[in-house]
Amino acid sequence: MKFCSTTFVADCRLDFDILAQDFTGDISSYKDSGRFGHSAVVRDGTTLVITGGFRGMVTNDIIAMKMPGTVAVNPLTSGENRTAEDQCLYHKSHSVCQQDPSCAHCDSTNGSNDIIAMKMPGTVAVNPLTSGENRTAEDQCLYHKSHSVCQQDPSCAHCDSTNGCINRKYAQDCTGDVKYGFCPGVCSQALTCHACLSLDKDTEGSGVKGQCGWCVQERTCYSISEAHTRCGDTSSAGWWGDTMTLIEDFSQCVLEDFPPGMILTTHHVPANREFPDKVEIVNVTHQELSRNYDYIPNVSGERGLWSLTGVLHPLSAAPSKQSSRLQVFVTSKNIQTKLVMSTDMTASLAETVALFNSTDMKTVEAFRPLNSTLIPDRSLEYYMRLEGLWLSETDKSYILGLSWNGDAIDRDDIAARYLRPYTSGNCNIHWNCNSCLTDALCGWCPLSQTCEIRNDTALPPERCGAFAGTLRHHLTIDSAYCQDCNLFTDCVSCVEGPHCEWFQKDKTTLCLRRGSLPEAINSSSECGLSCYGRTSCKECTELDSCAWCAEDNKCFPFKHYIKTYSYGQCSHWFDQPSHCPNCRAYTNCQNCLENFQCGWCGNTINPLNGTCVLGDFAGPMADQNCSALVGEIYNLPLNEAADWSYETCPDVEEYKLGLYKCHENASCLNTYKSYECKCNQGYKGDGTSSCVRTCFHECIHGVCSEAPLFECDCDLGWTGLNCSTDCGCTFHSSCSQGVGFCDYCHYNTMGERCDQCSPGSYGDPLRPEGCEQCDCNEHGDPEKGYCNESTQECFCMDNTMGDHCEECQPGFYGDPRHSVCQQDPSCAHCDSTNEKQEVCPDSLTNYHQSCSEV
């Protein structure tokens, strides 16, 4: 079997009937015409999975074909009592044995007890010499002797201290480095502490201990079997100490999850410092930023704002060799930049150390007022806040960054181990989730809509953060869980909370942070018709946020596509008015089928009585019935058949339906898509407007004499009413007396059938041109046949000579090509002794010959 790539579909062919002959069940539904462009993958080596494809529009096919298992048997050694187990005994070579998945090669005859087997997908190869009834999957790792084989087993890990393979569960017992194979597992998919540790809780809040652990400094969720090793790297010391923090209990996330980095805050236009649009902790101090919605007009000249806020712990970082002091640098592009820095952790004591505008990339060193030392004591902590305002309303690319000369490097980004997110603990000043999280010591309680301090263990359980039999709301410490206005796709849902507003202009609809635009909607009573309330494709797609599903003829918010049609029930959708199929606008089949979204429902007897509707190769969409559609429109019985046409239009029998216009002396001939009018026998013309009398019979080898006889004048050699009978005269004579009786042979031929060359001619008399006349200038000798039929040389007379009798014989003069050769009287007295010396004129030249020359 040859598996096909859709890119090179012309190179291979799959015969469906051959593939299907060993399968049971109804597979006829998969043989619809028009299906193409599927993708195929092989699963577990035995199952061909075919997905996707087209049949006019995208399909949602998933077809699995499991190939019947086969065992190749050696016909030379097979017998009636042979079993599949016996087959292995007849493999004589190592390589052939391993190619048989049911066999293994034993090296015991070579002084070794090793068993070498082929490992098949989805199986674990077990050494039969060491396996037993009490053998467990955990023990299996011990028998992997090589590093690479150990790492290929997802249940195992390689321990460097013992140079052996152990089960992943016992990785913490290894005193050396542990190396794992690639098996990400479920833990690695969690991106926050709460998400990571929630995998250790069931719906009743009881723990499933030991599945995942959260590494704070790396902000990574590990399986607990490797978390102690991978999160205990002492080389990654920072402001938190020498050892990274591993959290294994859900309730400890609020108290201990304080990762390194700075808080990046984004304020879209118009900036509201009390209500940031986005808050996140970043561990990279060089940020490439972009504006928000380009199509929202700037309000009152206000500009967007970004800020990086945190605390710098220089620790033992030493300046580069080129400087005796630690230096801090600010880099920006298209931003009005300001860096403030305190002499300790107090934000209110911060002073401006850098302030500049930049349209191009620019880096500036930070200096305190009066040039006092920027970082006087490396053992202290320094509050820092870097702000950037847009300089232009048109630029879309911005850069904001911090760097220094610490770690003995001339200038580089400040590493995360020296940076701590800003904390103050003054949580009650914040009234929204994003604002609350600009202070790393605060968490947002969605239940009470309040900002609470994270280390407040006295927070009442009924508010946030406690397990009381069942899981309740916990403090939000990651902005990913804050309410995001952008996620609302309809007006009512957007404005029902206190923090969002709905903006709608023309086709643009957005849910924004409240206070962004003066013309925004803040009340559900002002909301217009939602996506779900729109009943036509055109009305639906007038809003950018809506899409029209062709399968169920419903309008839905496009952001809800996966939730609404999670199993692919809507494979045909439209999101622009110009894309909406208006099939009913097409009044004939040909125009209808020019739109790939449409097909034609036509009456079986008269396909012109039909209607154009949405569909594909499989038929009309939304389970519409062609007979019912056509019957309703043309007032026909509902049981009168109607056919679906998608690829090509049906043929219309114009003659049977009386829909043709031909001349009275013409007949109607049906053709695909149309008809032809052809004049009846004995008439000629276009068949529609003209049919005039002509010969009744078609003159095959001749022409019609027209009026008054209207008879065929046959070409030479033909006879009969329609000039289709051969006279038998080699086409060189007519035969008015009948076939075989030639009237007169033409083209230099003769004989009863004009099949011979006449005298004085040569060549092939059977050629249409006949024979050619000898070119003897009328001096050929008829008694000899004028000329030689083979060489065409003439038999000359009349005192001439030459191949064509074109010269006079000696003693004669003249031009035989136009006259005769004459004897010169002056040469008549020349005797044999040539005594006379009179001169004779040459027949072809101006000089003369003497008698002696004659």
Steps between C-alpha positions, in 0.01 A plus 500: 500500500621849421420783742434832334601852582240754388788707361585228246159353449566430131780257595283243675153354497302327773225264382218533753344167407828314555554671834144427610464137398623362835283735709152445635222748553342767284769696317291620207454844654870568457493458123327826420625654177711809524698416814868593471794657684485288816796463735608158620718370782590150614424422862669214689626360172165336421235769469466754222322812629359728229383847602367825357469533126265684268184420311431846364552642850703380798381169645533375856582142406692272734531154346710224659603191308670228701708273281452125563798344676711261295790266569743418222559123486791332320329276240804268488468407866129542564266209559153421617611468864730806500417772756603866506735415788677234294562756227772675702711181505548518125654848494867418452650852505514756779358782284206296361408386851481856630286610207227257615308681781399169656860377539817582697862399447675303779879531521544215754660281236766767463592503868252774596162497669376818332164505327463753218141576407316741273312754713159577355303825554302512822686208661783456751767247406558264794808281536353150534811374678442741787122525501279315742157491650598755770666737252353858504521786252719687750757215496520524122712819515778310680558286194567787261878480470568803279440868566312556174266200543419612854400848385281358225283333765263775629465324838875507569784743576880463489689553827860616443624408850423132447520514120177306500139526391236551769126559508405869485317463833831444677690784338539677836703204628771567242794695653628606160350664195179352368435506124150448370367412160254732334166437665340833591197356677205697631696712751700688238179634348417710811625860476418631849546375855128458561455312171797277579389407851131474410598178324557360851139569609180317423158659482456461876824677579688194624860469390643267241843541641819476305392569142636852427718765661541872421853643470457868590821645358466314169121550490472140380283205602689171528386150578585444864738216409736749333407825673740457795790447264420761237387770744786449747784641291721694746681672210191716447531706820342845508329747728287211634804315631708203394215255434200533273153461645291190424130518586313172536180616668226701331442726801866608507484670158359820651760503777816393315465558124715814459699454177792726398471775239321832458133588458421610142184713492322601178254791475322529166367830367371686692730399787334452837766457768244357740381237253780342293404291199764233556731400785766229488828406670788487250853380560642673191571873531509564122142518370378537140150645524210578267193722506148381553211543256612711202144575396402672827554877471731671745293683762597859583860443396560250780771239464556144610731414789726211599689459824751259656492506881711304746782488750867459404716277725861550380622228738864427421482605134830663401534767233686434177873567477437823313322658796551530875129529575172332406323682216141477380397578140159573344416405139189612312351559156200719406443566871527787747700320768537566874686294761459574871710330764501522878797467734318215672170310466284807563304596189418847627871589519568413136672763289529539125828354371422495125256700284510524120305462174601262223362434155788275402668243722680687780688395815567741787689446827308580821644765738373626833465875557832667583669187354478315829570127484212310339551179704704601804462173691462162330357344814193723485182475290392775259147581381487559120224607262551540126217673311447545126241721326422469129667771297305438180146397415613324184797291610418144590837376626641608836796393715548556872788345691743504795858377505809531721867413524459248780641147490825646364338562159522835321122521445227236504141447614460484876459132594182396681690386810573866577139617455199467728148616402383807685321445833346745744214315664269801463235286332182682598568789258436273200144449371556269204690177437774633270575795724513268802767284336734796441597434864648149522399479868130529406243258361155555356200331652240450223235399752507831690649711219767625741880521500643307797850464642636156417655417835182570694430158647198641684302554179154346565448166319164611362675770299808354332776248510370215713390141452185430695397160375478625143729726298405867536640818348866565573697821479600580142874566481545469123350753258408218262204439731390863516193594303609587145254727324635393162363150553137614493348463157155650552381829641279369783769275650757779465312772689335292772813534716639828642831501313421469126325701228384415148625688195319464169561700184415386149609136494745531790396363842724487806470453873740744665609609843234739633585864438694434177266686264231764566259353243519145643194317634485440876144370538337186362197708401716673238622174344373418155410163353741225603648239267251240615210731415601549136307278260677539163857465380517860381359640824730273700824589324440873526672463840864396500446294812229281343514210254225314315491119511366352177422158650240621748434850357588671827704805596751460783790696658807374315703487821250239619562273201689228683260505794189502279617248240758300693450194279528678167126522436553829316755452222354773275489847651514856367628815669462765229185615317670457164562135585138424584363261242194649327423193298134591446615799293609262221210417269662230286720201566806620311531825696415316821786252469754776433481564876665204674274548802182437298330210326188455284180323601329424165186313402598163353276543192573868445821605682435862401232498769736520794657715767855580610577419866804470726672160484789287380571158351303331779180694428312806625599644838283481811337175379288678240299283259519586129155358416339706774687818403417476129143385562430798725639754251336356185184362662591142412404183688742438787558143376618620159872426488765769501876448470799667668776632270826641635782403264321543166155612390250236386416467132172651379306315227378809311326297225293295746410811694420703186758761589677513162470748207592340166400560131200306369731300271748426787524247786599562867806309626567491876848598628633543855393839638317589172372367167574531126266563204603303192330539159323186380637290214474688172535839668789718612535801732553590866197297606347784693417782260576337165468157336502520111468208256813324382587148380315237696813292529822628642754521218785320670747518207343776298288814508131570468388635166233706686189614310332382296623133516640490859724206406855414601776572249756238594876544500698302236499131587183508718138420424167438678222723641729639770832449313616233742558213249844436349486467116790256502694720258786590732327838541617598150165464316126531546275192451169608355436144377550344839770407747802350322418659164735795467389779269835663421831468683662825608843588639699316223351164590331222302359153545163361608544651846735784399775322687775522234710788371411604147769510227732794543460505877660337803453463877242338735153496347344426842594841634222759510709711262534208256800469264736769378553570130848435353690829441646435150426837340262313261794307347443168683474185289147355543608164370738468791257638755629863498719459813643248740244451784778446755758767413263741318768529217338568164530283188577792262422536128491795255884531505492585879683361798534549880298375795209717396584529122612855568808495264551455125712218370842592343458648152166655592412832648200665660329494847302176536336628821295736281533369142687236296868433419605584138802385299740778378541487114858611532579187691330274251827462287720392788632160418668239698842639428394840622663666209265791491545749780175684483367600839159382625304704756450325835134456591529644846786747492628789294826341394534260202643155451714406207427197289786331663330553834178368357 
